[in-house]
């Protein structure tokens, strides 16, 4: 039986394409929206076999299955710049490698000053950063850093350089690489022809909220849908969450204990043991004591659509996210719930200069017939938008307001060992704002 989307809340209002849907699929879309918005409180964003993960070389654009399909936006946005990002407290000496960004450049300089030879880089302990630099890095494997490399040609030579220095990329997608790189190799890597940008792995955010299934069912009228036999039967739905780290093997902690009760007896997974290392073993999504955000989202979804077929994945990197989406597409998944937000990037118009950006992955999914349901994020009331003001030319922004409001409105208290992430975006090229 098929029907028009007019019988259901109009999907277009929630950012989902307003096109005719099967009744079962429409139910799953509504369920997905519920999972994205309710299970995590106010928050809420392939076709190799998981049993035979491809070697990095097989993921390149020259492979039989071209995983770069749909990953090339025609525009990188206004004057898309991949230039330096100098950090406060770092002088020109530390920002010696602009294509590394300020923090990695400082680390490369420190590594060079320590006298570590590139040939001794394997297993090296990262050197101490100079004062003023952020010393927090995702050092996840024998003192190496999980990094992203954006290339501008010369890919084969860069791959040869990495191989000659004991580095095998975890993912290779067109002109984009993900690899564990020892600090002593940063400087020489930055000087390779074609290496336009090297950065730390972008982080996903999964702020967790309360999960109460009776409230979910009541809030979205699930019982009425079920009474009329709209239970998601015959529809495959995917839940993509994020592990706590590239080797975390979690994101869905507690899932297997709920199979056959709150969750289906059969759950199909693409679970990562490290960057570029997918498996079909649910244990690699369900490490004890780990993140359980994805489990809560899946519970919310199955409360709404109990007869849908559930697929899960816990990628931690951009390339693995795209690979997971391609895999779900190959399995026939029609709806993907991605209750995650990422650090923003690009021109704020839905495009990105990066070939494996989550933005281009979402576009690929939509272009291939997948309904993508994304949470809106937890930071709607934690952002400020306005024009830069500096009437006294002291180099500091003048917040709107008067008296103590102007000084304290944007203040916050931060105590060790807590941390805070601050991100800025402006509508001009780097160094071009006045």
Secondary structure, DSSP 8 states (H G I E B T S, - for coil): -B--GGGSS-GGGGTS-----BHHHHHHHHHHHHHHHTTTTT-----S-TTS---GGGGSTTSSS-TTTT---S--STT--------TT--TTT---GGGHHHHHHHHHHHHHTT--GGG-TT-------TTS-----EEETTEEEEEEEESS-HHHHHHHHHHTT---SEEETTEEEEEEEGGGHHHHHTSTTEEEEEE---EE-------HHHHHHHTTHHHHHHTT-S-TT-EEEEE---SSTT---SSTTHHHHBTTTB-S-EEEEEEEETTEEES-GGGG--TTS--HHHHHHHHHHHH-TTSEEEEE---SHHHHHHHHHHHHHTT--EEEE--EE---TTSSS--SSTT-HHHHHHHHHHTT-EEEE---S-TTS--------TT-SSS---SS-THHHHHTT-----TT---------SS-TTT--
